[in-house]
């Protein structure tokens, strides 16, 4: 299977994963900043989800 290699635009980690997993993980959870999609590694995606969930629990303060 063909591998896709990219660099996380948050932490700088280089990640290699098979194209179907890349599509499910990164493209589905890409982040748009100032009109541009950003590729994040799975760890940074998880960190963002935790951060957003914490904000929802606090009432968005």
C-alpha positions as CSV (number, residue, x, y, z in Angstrom):
1,X,0.0,0.0,0.0
2,X,1.2,3.5,-0.8
3,X,2.4,5.6,2.1
4,X,1.8,9.4,2.5
5,X,4.4,11.3,4.5
6,X,3.7,14.8,6.0
7,X,4.8,17.1,8.7
8,X,2.4,18.1,11.5
9,X,1.9,21.9,11.3
10,X,1.6,22.2,15.0
11,X,4.4,20.1,16.6
12,X,6.6,19.5,13.6
13,X,6.6,15.7,13.8
14,X,7.0,13.8,10.5
15,X,4.3,11.2,10.1
16,X,3.9,8.4,7.6
17,X,0.7,6.5,7.1
18,X,-1.1,4.5,4.5
19,X,-3.4,6.7,2.3
20,X,-6.7,5.3,3.5
21,X,-5.7,5.9,7.1
22,X,-4.4,9.4,6.2
23,X,-7.8,10.2,4.6
24,X,-9.7,9.0,7.7
25,X,-7.5,10.6,10.3
26,X,-6.0,13.8,8.9
27,X,-8.4,15.0,6.2
28,X,-11.5,14.3,8.3
29,X,-10.0,16.2,11.2
30,X,-8.0,18.9,9.4
31,X,-8.1,22.3,11.0
32,X,-8.8,25.5,9.0
33,X,-6.8,28.5,10.1
34,X,-7.2,31.8,8.3
35,X,-8.8,30.0,5.3
36,X,-6.1,27.3,5.0
37,X,-6.3,23.7,6.0
38,X,-3.6,22.5,8.4
39,X,-2.4,18.9,8.6
40,X,-2.0,17.7,12.2
41,X,-0.6,14.5,13.5
42,X,-2.9,12.1,15.4
43,X,-1.6,13.2,18.8
44,X,-2.2,16.9,18.1
45,X,-5.7,16.0,16.8
46,X,-6.4,14.2,20.1
47,X,-5.1,17.1,22.0
48,X,-7.4,19.6,20.2
49,X,-10.4,17.4,20.9
50,X,-9.5,17.3,24.6
51,X,-9.0,21.0,24.7
52,X,-12.4,21.7,22.9
53,X,-14.2,19.2,25.2
54,X,-12.8,21.0,28.3
55,X,-14.0,24.3,27.0
56,X,-17.5,22.9,26.5
57,X,-17.6,21.6,30.0
58,X,-16.7,25.0,31.4
59,X,-19.4,26.7,29.3
60,X,-17.1,28.1,26.7
61,X,-15.5,30.7,28.9
